[in-house]
Amino acid sequence: MRDKSFSTTHADYFYGNIPITHNLDECEVVENYEKNTGKVTIETFANIDYMAIPGVLVRSHGVFAWGKSASVQ
């Protein structure tokens, strides 16, 4: 099966699927939420090139994206 782009923005910046983290459990939310959000992001990219896929969807939170700058070239 071939990957499909969801929109032109998706096609411009991502090839293939956009990674999605697993849900944080209640304890991870209550204690060190920011740190645990970072941990699930790192876990999600264990076998993914973070420079080829410059963003992640954090379940029940939103989007995190990265690159050389905030401006689009």
Buried (B, 14 or more C-beta within 10 A) or exposed (E): EEEEEEEEEBEEBBEEEBBEBEEBEEEBBEEEEEEBBEBBBEEBBEEEEBEEBBBBEBEEBEEBEEEEEEEEE
